[in-house]
């Protein structure tokens, strides 16, 4: 797969409703004809398919393109296989009633190990930015922003635990434990892909100061 096609898949991954040829052309900075050629190749490979249409302000409706299930699985999910083993082990040892607490503890332990590699992080902003970078490297396709009131937000549109989380939402406590302990924050999740959201969105409020 070429680099452009990888970029195209990444753009589609970030838009659940889908994107038009014009939007993909603008996002990739290539011609509409080049976009159509890439889409044709990705459709033939079963990674992209035609979605719905969208009104275009009086003109012809815009055709949108979306990822297929196979296309979604092409996303990097570098440690979901390990998480499946961990979850199965925790479920056997702790039982369902303690799953959330145990997954949070595992996330906290992971955070401590990763944080030890970055002893220079001091401010909340630095911690959030570094965690976003780490999560993106792990395959979350993560980004961070700041909302009104100065609270930090991390959004991820490629949940590495998506298939597992749809079956058992307790797995999400691992992410929360990771974020809370890496950034010294109180974490609130106000959107979840496993519950039908477009992204997993976490609001992080500093515990320091």
SEKOL-943142 format. One line per field, with one value per atom (N, C-alpha, C): residue number from 1; x, y, z. Coordinates in Angstrom, 1 decimal. Atoms other than C-alpha are relative to their C-alpha. Example, Ala and Ser with C-alpha at 12.3 -4.5 7.8 and 13.67 -1.06 7.14 Angstrom:
BEGIN
n: (1, 1, 1, 2, 2, 2) $
c1: (0.9, 12.3, 0.9, -0.9, 13.7, -0.8) $
c2: (-1.2, -4.5, 1.2, -1.1, -1.1, 1.1) $
c3: (0.0, 7.8, 0.0, 0.0, 7.1, 0.8) $
END
This chain:
BEGIN
n: (1, 1, 1, 2, 2, 2, 3, 3, 3, 4, 4, 4, 5, 5, 5, 6, 6, 6, 7, 7, 7, 8, 8, 8, 9, 9, 9, 10, 10, 10, 11, 11, 11, 12, 12, 12, 13, 13, 13, 14, 14, 14, 15, 15, 15, 16, 16, 16, 17, 17, 17, 18, 18, 18, 19, 19, 19, 20, 20, 20, 21, 21, 21, 22, 22, 22, 23, 23, 23, 24, 24, 24, 25, 25, 25, 26, 26, 26, 27, 27, 27, 28, 28, 28, 29, 29, 29, 30, 30, 30, 31, 31, 31, 32, 32, 32, 33, 33, 33, 34, 34, 34, 35, 35, 35, 36, 36, 36, 37, 37, 37, 38, 38, 38, 39, 39, 39, 40, 40, 40, 41, 41, 41, 42, 42, 42, 43, 43, 43, 44, 44, 44, 45, 45, 45, 46, 46, 46, 47, 47, 47, 48, 48, 48, 49, 49, 49, 50, 50, 50, 51, 51, 51, 52, 52, 52, 53, 53, 53, 54, 54, 54, 55, 55, 55, 56, 56, 56, 57, 57, 57, 58, 58, 58, 59, 59, 59, 60, 60, 60, 61, 61, 61, 62, 62, 62, 63, 63, 63, 64, 64, 64, 65, 65, 65, 66, 66, 66, 67, 67, 67, 68, 68, 68, 69, 69, 69, 70, 70, 70, 71, 71, 71, 72, 72, 72, 73, 73, 73, 74, 74, 74, 75, 75, 75, 76, 76, 76, 77, 77, 77, 78, 78, 78, 79, 79, 79, 80, 80, 80, 81, 81, 81, 82, 82, 82, 83, 83, 83, 84, 84, 84, 85, 85, 85, 86, 86, 86, 87, 87, 87, 88, 88, 88, 89, 89, 89, 90, 90, 90, 91, 91, 91, 92, 92, 92, 93, 93, 93, 94, 94, 94, 95, 95, 95, 96, 96, 96, 97, 97, 97, 98, 98, 98, 99, 99, 99, 100, 100, 100, 101, 101, 101, 102, 102, 102, 103, 103, 103, 104, 104, 104, 105, 105, 105, 106, 106, 106, 107, 107, 107, 108, 108, 108, 109, 109, 109, 110, 110, 110, 111, 111, 111, 112, 112, 112, 113, 113, 113, 114, 114, 114, 115, 115, 115, 116, 116, 116, 117, 117, 117, 118, 118, 118, 119, 119, 119, 120, 120, 120, 121, 121, 121, 122, 122, 122, 123, 123, 123, 124, 124, 124, 125, 125, 125, 126, 126, 126, 127, 127, 127, 128, 128, 128, 129, 129, 129, 130, 130, 130, 131, 131, 131, 132, 132, 132, 133, 133, 133, 134, 134, 134, 135, 135, 135, 136, 136, 136, 137, 137, 137, 138, 138, 138, 139, 139, 139, 140, 140, 140, 141, 141, 141, 142, 142, 142, 143, 143, 143, 144, 144, 144, 145, 145, 145, 146, 146, 146, 147, 147, 147, 148, 148, 148, 149, 149, 149, 150, 150, 150, 151, 151, 151, 152, 152, 152, 153, 153, 153, 154, 154, 154, 155, 155, 155, 156, 156, 156, 157, 157, 157, 158, 158, 158, 159, 159, 159, 160, 160, 160, 161, 161, 161, 162, 162, 162, 163, 163, 163, 164, 164, 164, 165, 165, 165, 166, 166, 166, 167, 167, 167, 168, 168, 168, 169, 169, 169, 170, 170, 170, 171, 171, 171, 172, 172, 172, 173, 173, 173, 174, 174, 174, 175, 175, 175, 176, 176, 176, 177, 177, 177, 178, 178, 178, 179, 179, 179, 180, 180, 180, 181, 181, 181, 182, 182, 182, 183, 183, 183, 184, 184, 184, 185, 185, 185, 186, 186, 186, 187, 187, 187, 188, 188, 188, 189, 189, 189, 190, 190, 190, 191, 191, 191, 192, 192, 192, 193, 193, 193, 194, 194, 194, 195, 195, 195, 196, 196, 196, 197, 197, 197, 198, 198, 198, 199, 199, 199, 200, 200, 200, 201, 201, 201, 202, 202, 202, 203, 203, 203, 204, 204, 204, 205, 205, 205, 206, 206, 206, 207, 207, 207, 208, 208, 208, 209, 209, 209) $
c1: (0.8, 0.0, 0.9, -0.7, 1.3, -0.2, 0.1, 1.8, -1.3, 1.3, -1.1, -1.2, 1.1, -3.4, -0.1, 0.0, -2.4, -0.5, 0.5, -3.1, -1.5, 1.4, -6.4, -0.8, 0.7, -7.4, 0.0, -0.1, -6.3, -1.0, 1.0, -8.5, -1.4, 1.3, -11.5, -0.2, 0.1, -10.8, -0.4, 0.4, -11.2, -1.3, 1.3, -14.6, -1.0, 0.9, -17.3, -1.1, 1.0, -19.9, 0.6, -0.6, -17.4, 0.4, -0.5, -15.7, -0.2, 0.2, -16.3, 1.4, -1.2, -13.8, 0.7, -0.5, -13.4, 0.7, -0.6, -12.7, 1.3, -1.3, -10.1, 1.0, -1.0, -8.5, 0.6, -0.6, -8.1, 0.9, -0.8, -6.9, 1.3, -1.2, -4.3, 0.8, -0.7, -3.4, 0.4, -0.2, -3.8, -1.2, 1.2, -6.2, -1.1, 1.2, -9.7, 0.2, -0.2, -8.7, 0.9, -1.0, -5.8, -0.8, 0.8, -8.2, -0.9, 0.9, -10.6, 0.8, -0.8, -7.8, 0.4, -0.3, -6.8, -1.2, 1.3, -10.4, -0.3, 0.3, -10.8, 0.8, -0.9, -7.8, -0.4, 0.4, -8.9, -1.4, 1.3, -12.5, 0.3, -0.2, -11.1, 0.7, -0.6, -9.1, -0.9, 1.0, -12.2, 0.2, -0.3, -10.9, -0.9, 0.8, -13.2, -1.3, 1.2, -16.8, -0.8, 0.9, -19.5, -0.9, 0.9, -21.4, -1.3, 1.2, -24.3, 0.3, -0.2, -24.8, -0.3, 0.2, -24.8, -0.4, 0.4, -26.6, 1.2, -1.2, -24.1, -0.5, 0.4, -25.9, -0.7, 0.7, -28.2, 0.5, -0.5, -25.9, -0.3, 0.2, -25.6, 0.5, -0.4, -25.4, 1.4, -1.4, -21.9, 0.0, -0.2, -21.0, 1.1, -1.0, -19.3, 0.6, -0.7, -16.8, 0.4, -0.2, -16.3, 0.9, -0.8, -14.0, -1.0, 0.6, -15.2, 0.5, -0.5, -14.8, 1.5, -1.4, -11.6, 0.9, -0.8, -10.4, 0.3, -0.2, -10.9, 1.0, -1.0, -8.9, 1.4, -1.4, -6.0, 0.7, -0.6, -5.5, 1.0, -1.0, -2.4, -0.6, 0.5, -3.5, 1.1, -1.3, -0.1, -0.1, 0.0, -1.1, -1.4, 1.3, -4.7, 0.0, -0.1, -3.6, 0.4, -0.4, -1.8, -1.1, 1.1, -4.8, -1.0, 0.9, -7.0, 0.5, -0.6, -4.7, -0.2, 0.1, -4.7, -1.4, 1.4, -8.4, -0.5, 0.4, -9.0, 0.5, -0.6, -6.6, -0.7, 0.7, -8.2, -1.4, 1.4, -11.7, 0.0, -0.1, -10.6, 0.3, -0.5, -8.8, -0.9, 0.7, -11.0, -1.5, 1.4, -14.4, -0.5, 0.5, -16.6, -0.2, 0.3, -17.4, 1.2, -1.2, -13.8, 0.8, -0.7, -12.9, 0.5, -0.3, -13.1, 1.2, -1.1, -10.9, 1.3, -1.3, -8.3, 0.6, -0.5, -8.1, 0.6, -0.5, -7.6, 1.4, -1.3, -4.7, 1.0, -1.0, -3.1, 0.4, -0.3, -3.4, 0.9, -0.8, -1.9, 1.5, -1.4, 1.1, 0.7, -0.6, 1.6, 0.4, -0.3, 1.5, 1.3, -1.2, 4.2, 1.2, -1.2, 6.5, 0.3, -0.3, 6.1, 0.5, -0.4, 6.3, 1.5, -1.4, 9.7, 1.0, -0.9, 11.1, 0.0, 0.0, 10.2, 0.0, -0.1, 11.4, -0.1, 0.0, 11.5, -1.4, 1.4, 7.7, -0.4, 0.3, 6.6, -1.5, 1.3, 3.5, -1.1, 1.2, 0.0, 0.0, 0.0, 0.2, 1.0, -1.0, 3.5, -0.4, 0.3, 2.2, -1.1, 1.1, -1.0, 0.6, -0.6, 1.0, 0.8, -0.8, 3.4, -0.8, 0.9, 0.7, -0.7, 0.6, -1.1, 0.9, -1.0, 2.1, 0.2, -0.2, 2.6, -1.2, 1.3, -1.1, 0.0, 0.0, -0.7, 0.9, -1.0, 2.4, -0.6, 0.6, 0.4, -1.1, 1.0, -2.2, -1.3, 1.3, -5.0, -0.4, 0.2, -4.7, -0.5, 0.5, -4.9, 0.5, -0.3, -4.9, -0.5, 0.5, -5.3, -0.3, 0.4, -6.9, -0.3, 0.4, -8.0, -1.4, 1.4, -11.7, -0.1, 0.3, -13.3, 0.2, -0.3, -12.1, 1.4, -1.4, -8.6, 0.2, -0.2, -9.3, 0.5, -0.5, -7.4, -0.9, 0.8, -9.1, 0.9, -0.6, -7.7, -1.0, 0.9, -9.6, 0.8, -0.6, -8.8, -1.1, 1.1, -10.7, 0.4, -0.3, -9.0, 0.3, -0.1, -9.7, 0.7, -0.7, -7.1, -0.7, 0.8, -9.6, -1.4, 1.3, -12.6, -0.9, 0.8, -13.7, -0.3, 0.1, -13.1, -1.0, 0.8, -14.8, -1.5, 1.4, -18.0, -0.6, 0.5, -18.3, 0.1, -0.3, -17.0, 0.5, -0.4, -16.9, 1.0, -1.0, -14.8, 1.4, -1.3, -11.8, 0.4, -0.3, -12.1, 0.7, -0.6, -10.9, 1.5, -1.4, -7.4, 0.5, -0.3, -7.3, -0.1, 0.2, -8.6, 1.1, -1.1, -6.0, 1.3, -1.2, -3.3, 0.1, 0.0, -4.4, 0.1, 0.1, -5.1, 1.4, -1.3, -1.7, 1.2, -1.0, 0.4, 0.0, 0.2, -1.0, -0.4, 0.4, -1.9, -1.3, 1.3, -5.5, -1.2, 1.3, -9.1, -0.5, 0.4, -10.4, -1.5, 1.4, -14.0, -0.1, 0.2, -15.0, -1.4, 1.4, -17.9, -0.4, 0.4, -17.9, 0.9, -0.7, -17.0, -0.4, 0.2, -16.7, -0.8, 0.6, -17.8, -1.5, 1.4, -21.1, -0.6, 0.6, -21.6, 0.5, -0.6, -19.6, 0.9, -0.9, -17.5, 1.4, -1.4, -14.4, -0.1, -0.1, -13.3, 0.6, -0.4, -13.1, 0.1, -0.3, -11.5, 0.3, -0.3, -11.5, 0.9, -1.0, -8.4, 0.1, -0.1, -8.5, 1.1, -1.2, -5.2, -0.4, 0.1, -5.0, 0.9, -1.0, -2.1, -0.3, 0.2, -2.5, -1.5) $
c2: (-1.2, 0.0, 1.2, -1.2, 3.4, 1.0, -1.0, 6.3, 0.8, -0.8, 8.3, -0.8, 0.8, 5.4, -0.2, 0.0, 5.1, 1.2, -1.3, 8.8, 0.1, 0.0, 8.4, -0.8, 0.8, 5.6, 0.7, -0.7, 7.7, 1.1, -1.1, 10.6, -0.6, 0.6, 8.3, -0.5, 0.5, 6.8, 1.1, -1.1, 10.2, 0.6, -0.5, 10.8, -1.1, 1.1, 8.3, 0.1, -0.2, 9.8, -0.3, 0.2, 9.5, 1.4, -1.2, 12.0, -0.1, -0.1, 13.2, 0.0, -0.1, 13.2, 1.3, -1.4, 17.0, 0.1, -0.1, 16.7, -0.8, 0.8, 13.9, 0.7, -0.7, 15.9, 1.1, -1.1, 18.9, -0.6, 0.6, 16.7, -0.6, 0.6, 14.9, 0.9, -0.9, 17.9, -0.6, 0.6, 15.9, 0.2, -0.3, 16.1, -1.0, 0.8, 14.7, -1.3, 1.2, 12.3, -1.0, 0.8, 11.0, -0.7, 0.6, 10.5, -1.1, 1.1, 8.5, -1.2, 1.1, 6.3, -0.8, 0.6, 5.6, -0.7, 0.6, 5.0, -1.3, 1.2, 2.5, -1.2, 1.0, 0.6, -0.6, 0.4, 0.6, -0.7, 0.7, -0.4, -1.5, 1.3, -3.3, -0.9, 0.8, -4.4, -0.2, 0.2, -4.3, 0.9, -0.8, -1.5, 1.2, -1.2, 1.3, -0.3, 0.2, 1.4, 1.3, -1.2, 3.9, 0.1, -0.3, 5.5, 0.7, -0.7, 7.8, 1.2, -1.2, 11.0, 1.2, -1.1, 14.5, 1.2, -1.2, 17.7, 0.9, -0.9, 20.2, 1.4, -1.4, 23.5, 0.3, -0.3, 23.2, -0.8, 0.8, 21.2, -1.5, 1.5, 17.5, -0.5, 0.6, 15.5, -0.5, 0.5, 14.6, -1.5, 1.4, 10.9, -0.1, 0.1, 10.0, -1.4, 1.2, 7.2, -0.3, 0.4, 5.2, -1.3, 1.2, 2.4, -1.2, 1.3, -1.2, -0.5, 0.6, -3.4, -0.4, 0.4, -4.7, 1.2, -1.2, -1.2, 0.5, -0.4, -0.4, -0.9, 1.0, -3.5, 0.2, -0.3, -2.2, 1.0, -0.9, 0.4, -0.6, 0.6, -0.1, -0.2, 0.2, -1.7, -0.9, 0.7, -2.7, -0.8, 0.9, -4.1, -0.5, 0.6, -5.2, -1.5, 1.5, -8.8, -0.3, 0.2, -8.5, 0.3, -0.4, -6.8, -1.2, 1.1, -9.8, -1.0, 1.0, -12.1, 0.5, -0.6, -9.7, -0.1, -0.1, -9.3, -1.4, 1.4, -13.1, -0.4, 0.4, -13.6, 0.7, -0.8, -10.8, -0.6, 0.5, -12.2, -1.3, 1.3, -15.6, 0.2, -0.2, -14.3, 0.8, -1.0, -11.4, -0.1, 0.0, -12.1, 1.3, -1.2, -9.6, 1.2, -1.1, -7.6, 0.9, -0.8, -6.4, 0.3, -0.2, -6.1, 1.5, -1.5, -2.2, 0.4, -0.4, -1.7, -0.6, 0.6, -4.2, 0.6, -0.6, -2.8, 1.4, -1.3, 0.7, -0.1, 0.2, -0.6, -0.4, 0.4, -2.2, 1.3, -1.3, 1.2, 0.9, -0.8, 2.9, -0.5, 0.6, 0.5, 0.3, -0.4, 1.1, 1.4, -1.4, 4.8, 0.3, -0.2, 4.7, -0.5, 0.5, 2.6, 1.0, -0.9, 5.0, 1.4, -1.3, 8.2, 0.0, 0.0, 7.0, 0.3, -0.3, 7.5, 1.5, -1.4, 11.2, 0.8, -0.7, 12.6, 1.5, -1.4, 16.1, 0.6, -0.6, 16.5, 0.6, -0.6, 19.0, 0.6, -0.6, 20.9, -1.0, 0.8, 19.4, 0.0, -0.1, 20.6, -0.9, 0.9, 18.8, -1.4, 1.4, 15.6, -0.4, 0.3, 15.7, -0.1, 0.0, 16.5, -1.3, 1.2, 13.6, -1.2, 1.1, 11.2, -0.2, 0.1, 12.1, -0.6, 0.5, 11.5, -1.5, 1.4, 8.1, -0.8, 0.7, 7.1, -0.1, 0.0, 8.1, -1.1, 1.0, 5.9, -1.5, 1.3, 3.0, -0.4, 0.3, 3.3, 0.6, -0.6, 5.4, 1.1, -1.1, 8.1, 1.2, -0.9, 10.5, 1.5, -1.4, 14.3, 0.7, -0.7, 16.9, 1.4, -1.4, 20.3, 0.5, -0.6, 22.7, 0.6, -0.5, 23.5, 1.2, -1.2, 26.5, -0.4, 0.3, 26.7, -0.5, 0.4, 25.6, -1.5, 1.5, 21.8, -0.6, 0.7, 19.5, -1.1, 1.1, 17.0, -0.8, 0.9, 14.0, -0.8, 0.8, 12.5, -1.0, 1.1, 9.2, -0.6, 0.6, 7.9, -1.4, 1.4, 4.5, -0.7, 0.7, 2.7, -1.3, 1.3, -0.1, -1.2, 1.1, -2.1, -0.1, -0.2, -1.4, -1.3, 1.3, -5.0, -0.5, 0.5, -5.9, 0.8, -1.0, -2.8, -0.1, 0.2, -3.5, -1.1, 1.1, -6.7, 0.2, -0.2, -5.5, 1.4, -1.4, -1.7, 0.1, -0.2, -2.4, 0.1, -0.1, -2.6, 1.5, -1.4, 1.2, 0.6, -0.4, 1.5, 0.0, 0.0, 0.7, 1.3, -1.3, 3.8, 1.1, -1.0, 5.9, -0.1, 0.1, 4.5, 0.5, -0.5, 5.2, 1.5, -1.5, 8.8, 0.7, -0.6, 9.6, 0.0, 0.1, 8.4, 0.6, -0.7, 9.7, 1.5, -1.5, 13.2, 0.6, -0.4, 13.4, 0.8, -0.6, 14.2, -0.8, 0.6, 13.5, -0.1, 0.3, 11.9, -0.3, 0.3, 12.1, -0.3, 0.4, 10.3, 0.4, -0.4, 12.0, -0.5, 0.6, 10.1, -1.3, 1.3, 6.5, -0.7, 0.7, 4.6, -1.3, 1.3, 1.4, 0.2, -0.3, 3.1, 0.7, -0.6, 4.4, 1.4, -1.3, 7.7, 0.0, -0.2, 9.1, -0.1, 0.0, 9.3, -0.5, 0.1, 8.4, 1.3, -1.3, 11.7, 0.1, 0.0, 12.2, 1.5, -1.4, 15.5, -0.3, 0.2, 15.7, 1.3, -1.2, 18.1, -0.3, 0.2, 18.5, -0.1, 0.2, 17.2, 0.8, -0.7, 19.4, 1.5, -1.4, 22.9, 0.3) $
c3: (0.0, 0.0, 0.0, 0.1, -1.0, 1.2, -1.1, 1.5, -0.2, 0.2, -0.1, 0.4, -0.4, 0.4, 1.5, -1.5, 4.0, 0.6, -0.4, 4.4, -0.2, 0.3, 2.8, 1.0, -1.0, 5.1, 1.4, -1.3, 8.1, 0.0, 0.1, 6.9, 0.2, -0.2, 6.6, 1.4, -1.4, 10.0, 0.9, -0.9, 11.5, -0.3, 0.4, 9.9, -0.1, 0.0, 10.8, -1.1, 1.1, 8.4, -1.4, 1.3, 5.6, -0.6, 0.6, 3.3, -1.5, 1.4, -0.3, -0.7, 0.9, -3.2, 0.2, -0.1, -2.8, 1.4, -1.4, 1.0, 0.0, 0.0, 0.4, -0.9, 0.8, -2.4, 0.8, -0.8, -0.1, 1.1, -1.1, 2.8, -0.4, 0.4, 0.8, -0.9, 0.9, -1.4, -1.3, 1.3, -4.6, -0.8, 0.9, -7.6, 0.3, -0.2, -7.5, -0.8, 0.8, -10.3, 0.7, -0.7, -8.2, 1.2, -1.1, -5.3, -0.5, 0.6, -7.5, -0.3, 0.3, -8.6, 1.3, -1.2, -5.0, 0.6, -0.5, -4.0, -0.7, 0.8, -6.8, 0.4, -0.5, -5.6, 1.3, -1.4, -2.0, 0.0, 0.1, -3.0, -0.5, 0.5, -5.0, 1.1, -1.1, -1.9, 1.1, -1.1, 0.2, 1.2, -1.1, 2.4, 0.1, 0.1, 1.3, -0.7, 0.7, 0.2, -0.1, 0.2, -0.9, 1.2, -1.1, 2.0, -0.5, 0.3, 2.0, -0.9, 0.7, 0.0, 0.9, -0.8, 1.4, -0.8, 0.8, 0.1, -0.1, 0.3, -1.4, -0.3, 0.2, -1.2, -1.3, 1.2, -4.2, -1.2, 1.1, -6.5, 0.2, -0.1, -7.0, 1.4, -1.3, -3.7, -0.1, 0.0, -2.7, 0.5, -0.4, -2.5, 1.0, -1.1, 0.7, -0.1, 0.0, 1.1, 1.5, -1.3, 4.3, 0.0, -0.2, 5.7, 0.1, -0.3, 5.6, 1.3, -1.2, 8.6, -0.2, 0.2, 7.0, 0.0, 0.0, 6.4, 1.4, -1.4, 10.1, 0.7, -0.7, 11.1, -0.6, 0.5, 9.0, 0.9, -0.9, 11.7, 0.9, -0.9, 13.9, 1.4, -1.3, 17.1, 0.7, -0.3, 18.5, 1.3, -1.2, 21.9, 0.3, -0.3, 21.6, 0.2, -0.2, 21.3, 1.4, -1.3, 24.6, 1.0, -0.9, 26.2, 0.1, 0.0, 25.2, 1.0, -1.0, 27.2, 1.4, -1.4, 30.2, 0.5, -0.4, 30.2, 0.4, -0.2, 30.0, 1.4, -1.3, 32.9, 1.2, -1.0, 35.0, 0.3, -0.2, 34.4, 0.8, -0.7, 35.6, 1.5, -1.4, 38.7, 0.9, -0.8, 39.8, -0.1, 0.2, 38.4, -0.6, 0.7, 36.5, 1.0, -0.9, 39.6, 0.3, -0.3, 40.1, -1.3, 1.3, 36.4, -0.1, 0.2, 36.3, 0.9, -1.0, 39.4, -0.5, 0.4, 38.2, -1.3, 1.2, 34.7, 0.2, -0.3, 36.2, 0.6, -0.6, 38.3, -1.1, 1.1, 35.2, -0.8, 0.8, 33.3, 0.8, -0.8, 36.3, 0.0, 0.0, 36.3, -1.3, 1.3, 32.6, -0.1, 0.0, 33.1, 0.8, -0.8, 35.8, -0.8, 0.7, 33.6, -1.2, 1.2, 30.6, 0.6, -0.6, 32.8, 0.4, -0.4, 34.1, -1.1, 1.2, 30.6, -0.2, 0.2, 30.8, 1.3, -1.3, 34.1, 0.0, 0.2, 32.7, -0.1, 0.1, 32.5, 1.3, -1.2, 35.0, 0.0, 0.0, 33.9, -0.5, 0.5, 33.2, -1.5, 1.5, 29.6, -0.6, 0.5, 29.1, 0.1, -0.2, 30.5, -1.0, 0.9, 28.4, -1.4, 1.4, 25.2, -0.2, 0.1, 25.9, -0.1, 0.0, 26.7, -1.4, 1.3, 23.5, -1.1, 1.0, 21.5, 0.2, -0.3, 23.3, -0.5, 0.4, 22.6, -1.5, 1.4, 19.0, -0.6, 0.5, 18.6, 0.3, -0.3, 20.2, -0.9, 0.9, 17.5, 0.2, -0.3, 19.0, -1.0, 0.8, 16.4, 0.9, -1.0, 19.3, -0.3, 0.1, 19.4, 1.3, -1.2, 22.2, -0.3, 0.1, 22.6, 1.3, -1.2, 25.2, -0.1, 0.0, 26.0, 0.9, -0.8, 27.6, 1.5, -1.4, 31.2, 0.2, -0.1, 30.4, 0.2, -0.2, 30.7, -1.3, 1.2, 28.4, -0.4, 0.5, 26.2, -0.9, 0.9, 24.5, -0.8, 0.9, 21.5, -0.7, 0.8, 19.8, -0.8, 0.9, 16.8, -0.5, 0.3, 16.7, 1.3, -1.2, 19.9, -0.2, 0.2, 20.2, 0.6, -0.6, 22.3, -0.5, 0.4, 20.2, 0.0, 0.0, 19.5, 1.3, -1.4, 23.1, 0.8, -0.8, 24.5, -0.3, 0.4, 22.5, 0.8, -0.7, 24.4, 1.5, -1.4, 27.8, 0.2, -0.1, 28.6, 1.2, -1.1, 31.7, -0.5, 0.6, 29.4, 0.0, 0.1, 29.1, 1.3, -1.2, 32.7, -0.1, 0.2, 31.5, -0.5, 0.6, 29.4, 1.1, -1.0, 32.3, 1.0, -1.0, 34.7, -0.6, 0.7, 32.1, 0.1, 0.2, 31.6, 1.4, -1.3, 35.3, 0.6, -0.7, 36.5, -0.8, 0.8, 33.6, 0.1, 0.0, 33.7, 1.4, -1.3, 37.4, -0.1, 0.3, 36.4, 0.5, -0.1, 37.1, -1.4, 1.4, 33.9, -0.1, 0.3, 32.6, -1.5, 1.4, 29.4, -0.4, 0.4, 27.6, -1.4, 1.3, 24.3, -0.1, 0.1, 23.6, -1.3, 1.2, 20.3, 0.2, -0.3, 21.9, 0.3, -0.2, 22.8, -1.2, 1.2, 19.3, -0.3, 0.2, 19.5, -1.2, 1.1, 16.7, 0.4, -0.5, 18.9, 1.5, -1.4, 22.4, 0.5, -0.5, 24.2, 1.5, -1.4, 27.6, 0.4, -0.5, 29.6, 1.3, -1.0, 31.9, 0.9, -1.0, 35.0, 0.9, -0.8, 36.8, 1.5, -1.5, 40.4, 0.7, -0.7, 41.1, 0.1, -0.2, 42.5, 0.3) $
END
